[in-house]
Amino acid sequence: MHRVVVTGWGAVSPIGNDAAAYWSGLARAQSGLGAPTLAPVDQLVQKVVAEVKGFDPLKHFDDRQLAFMDRVAQLGVVAAREAIAQSGLTFADGLAERTATIIGTAVGGQTTQDENYRKLYKEGARRLPPFAIPRLMVNAASSQISMHCGLKGPAFTVASACASGTHAVGLAFHMVRSGAVACAVAGGAEASIAFGPLKVWEAMRIMAPDACRPFSIGRKGMVLGEGAAILVLEPRESAQARGADILGEIVGFGMSADAKDITNPDEGGMARAIEAALADARLAPDAIQYVNAHGTGTAANDETETRALKRVFGAHAQKLAISSTKSMIGHSLGGSGALELVATLLGMRESVAPPTIGYLGPDPACDLDYVPNAARPMRIDAALSNSFAFGGLNAVLAVRRFA
């Protein structure tokens, strides 16, 4: 069994279009929320989203490539290129054939789907573009990353709603740790800010009208986001042998299913996933200093996650620094877990806990330390990144400072 380290990461987010800009935004408590520009705001009740800003596809792809790529694949490929460039890997001497590409995506090419349904039902189009299927299929991001980056090993997509990115990295971690693959490029991507998807999210009545305020009194719901984050995972000995800069270590992965309700979260399911990650990592609960929470800003999620943390950590829960970076970047569904894992690793590397912004004060049901409104300098030796999805699908990653 190999120790698994991270040697590269890339991010495209609502607060920065590379990992350095993403971290700068997190550390400065920058909000990426604003009015939609990718959907007609006059026809929406939901007036606040978290879009990736200033992203020009033509800076990264030519016209022929873009004909086959929805926005979700574009964001994923750009993040993957950044991660691979930072890792310094070239995939020569057969490494490409032994490198996995595992990407979490909850809903696939929603922009393409929305555009084509509009043409079909509103405009009465009799024919649709021939490349719509390659653009909208849920595996498009993983397939495009494998092709653009020349990765020839196992390649597939994980679709487990809001836990997709965390499940993808966790499966990649298991494959590298066991020796099933020599390397993995893994993470999550999502781009579902379009008219149709926003309307169905409105119908659920869990969307915040103004801001995402996880764990805060007066929180009113989540804000839909978009983005991508990709990581390069390698065995420690391989990374050290080639003199790579090791950015952090993944040490545990836990999963569970609530088996209760399709939308309402369950404290027991959350707790089992956290406990499984700690057990896999061989970490005692009191070894954890920081938790990047799922923290959607909905009444049910935040209260339930708080109870789950108390169940697992007991008295130590009061000593945890807990934050929800969704307060800054919104909820990017299948991309969220990967973006949050990168935030966790960056916080560990920089000795800073990212904040939960928009926090107005403690809710009686959420009475832990949520790092309110400003980043906090602190040494982080071990941390968790939580993802708890619709359908009762839970995934938790444990990471630690590399030594």
Secondary structure as UniProt FT lines:
FT   STRAND          4..13
FT   TURN            14..15
FT   HELIX           19..27
FT   TURN            28..29
FT   HELIX           41..43
FT   STRAND          49..50
FT   HELIX           57..59
FT   HELIX           63..66
FT   TURN            67..68
FT   HELIX           71..87
FT   TURN            92..95
FT   HELIX           96..98
FT   STRAND          99..104
FT   HELIX           110..117
FT   HELIX           118..122
FT   TURN            130..131
FT   HELIX           132..136
FT   TURN            138..139
FT   HELIX           140..149
FT   STRAND          155..158
FT   HELIX           161..163
FT   HELIX           164..178
FT   STRAND          183..190
FT   HELIX           195..204
FT   TURN            214..215
FT   TURN            217..218
FT   STRAND          224..225
FT   STRAND          227..235
FT   HELIX           236..241
FT   TURN            242..243
FT   STRAND          248..257
FT   HELIX           267..281
FT   HELIX           285..287
FT   STRAND          290..292
FT   HELIX           299..313
FT   HELIX           314..319
FT   STRAND          321..323
FT   HELIX           326..329
FT   HELIX           333..335
FT   HELIX           336..350
FT   STRAND          352..353
FT   TURN            357..358
FT   STRAND          362..363
FT   TURN            364..365
FT   STRAND          376..377
FT   STRAND          382..389
FT   TURN            390..392
FT   STRAND          393..400
//
